[in-house]
Amino acid sequence: MTLAATPAARQALADWLAQEKALNDAADNTLKAYAADVSGFLAFLALHLGAPATPRDLGRIGLSEMRAWMAHERARGVAPRSLARALSAVKNFYRWLARRDGFDATAVLSVRSPKFQRKLPRPLAQDAAKAMIGTVELQSENPWISARDVAVVTLLYGCGLRISEALGLTGADAPLPDALRIKGKGSKERMVPVLPAAKTAVDSYRQLCPYDLAAKGPLFRGARGGPLNPRLISGVMARARLQLGLPDSATPHAMRHSFATHLLNAGGDLRAIQELLGHASLSTTQAYTAVDTARLMEVYDKAHPKAVNR
């Protein structure tokens, strides 16, 4: 946590983070990002104001200070996406601080987020997704590590899991049931059907794994028995895509993207795919699955009450 603020301001930040953890069940990675972003903002204020900011100083921040901070961040090369994330963290902190200290935070909350183009991984073709799983299996001479990598990548593509969700599974989750209860972003829970291929892949890994997969321990293990690092899966997929001649966009997240896109192309319902992916907004699913306007209108036309009653 930054030292470029008074003890009272630092305590306010700590109290806000504690509340985000307790009331909103924010993930550890989210809390770390919040802390870094708000600490960076406080560090700028210390330079801009000439002294560490007090809670009273924070309550007096106006548009000029916010614009100066954003200009400072852009000048040092912060990308629009990263600046938008930092601004969101600062605004969330200010909402809480304004309620606690009773000041008007309109000046901070009214600042517009910088525009940026959302970059989504391109889906793999169905043949390429299947080839990826097969080629991942060939990347290690150790049978249990090969089986592990195949199991993880199969879960990404077969169940649409995020890499963090797949690696968050524990020994208690195996053998895999017909449907997995997954805790995703924002600690939102969803039920995800498990295909037979995913069950088989995980069972094969469990049979070969040399470590005791205790109920409370991670299901997927590294070579020395600790939790599997997601970078290892990224690395094995990078080697596989080179052999297959696939683009750099063929990443672990692209397997989840492919899952959603292939389901939609096969006639899957947009709402159902939204639930499977754990998206809070249907618009997120639309962008994520690269739905064109015609396809979206077709889905809406079939689902709209007036259309159904025609």
C-alpha positions in Angstrom: 0.0 0.0 0.0 1.3 3.4 -0.9 3.1 5.6 1.6 2.2 8.7 -0.4 -0.8 9.4 1.8 -1.4 10.1 5.5 -2.0 7.2 7.9 -5.7 8.2 8.0 -6.0 8.0 4.2 -4.1 4.7 4.1 -6.4 3.3 6.8 -9.4 4.4 4.7 -8.1 2.5 1.8 -7.5 -0.6 4.0 -11.1 -0.3 5.4 -12.6 -0.1 2.0 -10.7 -3.1 0.8 -11.8 -5.0 3.9 -15.4 -4.1 3.1 -15.1 -5.2 -0.5 -13.8 -8.6 0.8 -16.4 -9.0 3.5 -19.5 -7.7 1.8 -18.9 -8.2 -1.9 -16.6 -11.3 -1.6 -14.1 -9.7 -3.9 -11.4 -12.0 -5.2 -7.9 -11.7 -4.0 -6.7 -10.6 -7.5 -9.4 -8.0 -7.6 -8.4 -6.6 -4.2 -4.7 -6.5 -5.3 -5.7 -4.6 -8.4 -7.9 -2.2 -6.4 -5.1 -1.5 -4.0 -2.5 -0.9 -6.7 -4.8 1.4 -8.7 -6.0 3.5 -5.8 -2.5 3.6 -4.3 -1.2 5.0 -7.6 -3.9 7.7 -7.6 -2.9 8.6 -4.0 0.8 8.8 -5.0 -0.1 11.2 -7.8 -2.1 13.4 -5.5 0.9 13.6 -3.1 3.0 15.0 -6.0 0.3 17.2 -7.3 -0.7 18.6 -3.9 2.8 18.8 -2.6 2.1 16.6 0.5 0.4 13.3 1.3 -3.3 13.5 0.9 -5.5 13.4 4.0 -9.2 12.2 3.9 -10.2 15.9 4.0 -8.0 16.5 0.9 -9.6 13.6 -0.8 -13.1 15.1 -0.2 -12.0 18.3 -2.0 -10.7 16.7 -5.2 -12.4 18.2 -8.2 -12.4 17.8 -12.0 -9.1 19.6 -12.5 -7.2 17.2 -10.2 -8.9 14.2 -11.9 -8.0 15.5 -15.4 -4.5 16.1 -14.2 -4.2 12.6 -12.9 -5.5 11.0 -16.1 -3.2 13.2 -18.2 -0.3 12.2 -16.1 -1.2 8.5 -16.5 -1.5 8.8 -20.3 1.8 10.7 -20.5 3.7 7.9 -18.8 2.2 5.4 -21.3 -0.7 3.8 -19.4 -3.0 2.2 -22.0 -6.6 3.4 -22.1 -7.9 0.0 -20.9 -5.6 0.1 -17.9 -6.6 3.7 -17.1 -10.3 2.9 -17.4 -9.7 0.1 -14.9 -7.9 2.4 -12.5 -10.6 5.1 -12.8 -13.2 2.5 -12.0 -11.3 1.5 -8.8 -10.9 5.1 -7.8 -14.6 5.8 -8.3 -15.6 2.7 -6.3 -13.3 3.9 -3.5 -14.8 7.4 -3.6 -18.4 6.1 -3.4 -17.5 4.4 -0.2 -15.5 7.3 1.2 -18.2 9.8 0.4 -20.8 7.8 2.2 -18.5 7.4 5.2 -17.3 11.0 5.4 -20.4 12.7 4.1 -19.0 14.7 1.2 -20.2 15.2 -2.4 -18.1 13.0 -4.8 -19.9 14.1 -7.9 -16.7 15.6 -9.4 -14.9 12.3 -9.2 -17.8 10.1 -10.2 -18.7 12.2 -13.2 -15.3 11.7 -14.9 -15.7 9.8 -18.2 -13.8 6.7 -18.7 -11.3 6.7 -21.7 -12.6 4.9 -24.7 -10.8 1.8 -25.8 -11.6 -1.0 -28.2 -12.3 -4.3 -26.4 -10.1 -7.0 -27.7 -11.5 -10.5 -27.6 -9.7 -13.7 -28.5 -10.6 -15.1 -31.8 -12.3 -18.5 -31.7 -10.6 -21.6 -33.1 -12.3 -23.6 -35.8 -13.8 -26.8 -34.4 -11.1 -28.9 -36.1 -8.4 -26.7 -34.8 -9.8 -26.8 -31.2 -9.8 -30.6 -31.4 -6.3 -30.6 -32.9 -5.1 -28.4 -30.1 -6.2 -30.9 -27.4 -4.5 -33.7 -29.3 -1.3 -31.8 -29.8 -1.1 -30.6 -26.2 -0.9 -34.3 -25.2 2.4 -34.6 -27.2 4.2 -31.8 -25.4 5.5 -33.8 -22.4 7.3 -37.1 -22.2 5.8 -37.6 -18.7 2.5 -39.4 -19.1 0.8 -37.9 -16.1 1.8 -34.3 -17.1 0.5 -35.0 -20.6 -2.8 -36.3 -19.1 -3.0 -33.3 -16.8 -2.6 -30.8 -19.6 -5.2 -32.5 -21.8 -7.6 -32.6 -18.9 -7.3 -28.8 -18.3 -7.6 -27.8 -21.9 -10.5 -30.2 -22.4 -12.3 -28.4 -19.5 -11.7 -25.0 -21.1 -13.1 -26.1 -24.4 -15.7 -28.7 -23.2 -17.1 -26.7 -20.3 -16.3 -23.1 -21.2 -14.3 -22.6 -18.0 -11.9 -19.7 -17.4 -8.3 -21.0 -16.7 -8.7 -19.7 -13.1 -11.9 -21.7 -12.7 -10.4 -24.9 -14.0 -7.3 -24.6 -11.8 -9.6 -23.7 -8.9 -11.1 -27.2 -8.8 -10.2 -29.3 -5.8 -9.9 -33.0 -5.2 -13.4 -32.9 -3.8 -14.7 -32.1 -7.3 -13.4 -35.4 -8.7 -14.6 -37.6 -10.1 -16.4 -35.0 -12.1 -20.2 -35.0 -11.7 -22.7 -34.4 -14.5 -22.7 -30.7 -13.6 -20.1 -28.7 -11.8 -20.8 -25.8 -9.5 -18.4 -23.1 -10.5 -17.6 -19.9 -8.6 -16.7 -17.3 -11.2 -16.0 -13.6 -11.3 -17.5 -11.7 -8.4 -18.0 -15.0 -6.6 -21.1 -15.7 -8.8 -22.0 -19.3 -8.9 -23.2 -21.2 -11.9 -23.9 -24.8 -12.9 -21.9 -26.1 -15.9 -22.7 -29.4 -17.6 -19.8 -31.7 -17.9 -19.3 -33.6 -21.1 -18.2 -37.3 -21.0 -14.9 -36.3 -22.8 -14.1 -34.0 -19.9 -14.9 -36.7 -17.3 -12.7 -39.2 -19.1 -9.8 -36.7 -19.5 -9.9 -35.9 -15.8 -10.2 -39.5 -14.8 -7.2 -40.4 -16.9 -5.2 -37.7 -15.2 -6.2 -38.8 -11.7 -5.2 -42.3 -12.4 -1.7 -41.3 -13.5 -1.1 -38.4 -11.1 1.6 -39.4 -8.5 0.3 -37.1 -5.8 -2.5 -37.6 -3.3 -5.4 -35.4 -4.6 -6.8 -34.6 -1.2 -10.3 -33.2 -1.1 -9.2 -29.7 0.1 -6.2 -29.6 -2.1 -5.9 -28.5 -5.8 -7.1 -31.0 -8.3 -4.4 -30.1 -10.9 -0.8 -30.2 -9.6 2.5 -28.9 -10.8 5.5 -31.2 -11.4 6.5 -30.9 -7.7 3.0 -31.4 -6.4 2.0 -27.8 -5.7 -0.9 -26.0 -7.4 -0.6 -25.8 -11.2 0.6 -22.5 -12.4 -1.6 -21.2 -15.3 1.5 -20.0 -17.2 2.4 -23.7 -17.7 -0.9 -24.3 -19.6 -0.3 -21.1 -21.6 3.2 -22.4 -22.4 2.1 -25.8 -23.5 -0.6 -24.3 -25.7 2.0 -21.9 -27.2 4.1 -24.9 -28.2 1.2 -26.8 -29.6 -0.1 -23.8 -31.7 3.4 -23.4 -33.2 3.2 -27.1 -34.4 -0.3 -26.6 -35.7 0.5 -23.3 -37.4 -2.2 -21.5 -35.4 -2.1 -17.8 -34.6 -0.9 -16.3 -31.2 -4.6 -15.8 -30.4 -4.9 -19.6 -29.7 -4.6 -19.2 -26.0 -6.4 -20.9 -23.0 -9.0 -18.1 -23.0 -9.6 -18.7 -26.7 -10.7 -22.3 -25.9 -13.5 -20.8 -23.7 -14.3 -18.4 -26.5 -14.4 -21.3 -29.0 -16.8 -23.2 -26.7 -19.3 -20.3 -26.7 -19.0 -19.6 -30.4 -19.4 -23.2 -31.5 -22.4 -23.6 -29.2 -24.0 -20.5 -30.8 -23.2 -21.7 -34.3 -24.9 -25.0 -33.6 -28.1 -23.1 -32.6 -27.5 -22.7 -28.9 -29.7 -20.2 -27.1 -28.0 -16.9 -26.3 -29.4 -16.8 -22.8 -28.3 -20.3 -22.1 -24.8 -19.6 -23.3 -24.8 -16.4 -21.1 -25.6 -18.7 -18.0 -22.9 -21.2 -19.0 -20.3 -18.5 -19.3 -21.3 -16.8 -16.1 -21.8 -13.4 -17.8 -23.9 -10.8 -15.8 -25.0 -9.1 -19.0 -26.4 -10.5 -22.2 -24.5 -7.7 -24.1 -21.2 -9.2 -22.8 -22.2 -12.6 -24.3 -23.1 -11.0 -27.6 -19.7 -9.4 -27.9 -17.9 -12.4 -26.5 -19.4 -14.8 -29.1 -19.0 -12.3 -32.0 -22.8 -12.4 -32.7 -23.7 -10.4 -35.7 -26.7 -8.2 -35.7 -28.8 -10.5 -37.9 -28.2 -13.5 -35.7 -29.0 -11.5 -32.6 -32.2 -10.2 -34.1 -33.2 -13.7 -35.1 -32.8 -14.9 -31.5 -34.7 -11.9 -30.1 -37.5 -12.4 -32.7 -38.0 -16.0 -31.6 -37.9 -15.2 -27.9 -39.9 -12.0 -27.8 -43.5 -12.5 -26.4 -45.1 -10.7 -29.4 -43.2 -12.9 -31.8 -44.2 -16.1 -29.9 -47.9 -15.1 -29.9 -48.0 -14.3 -33.5 
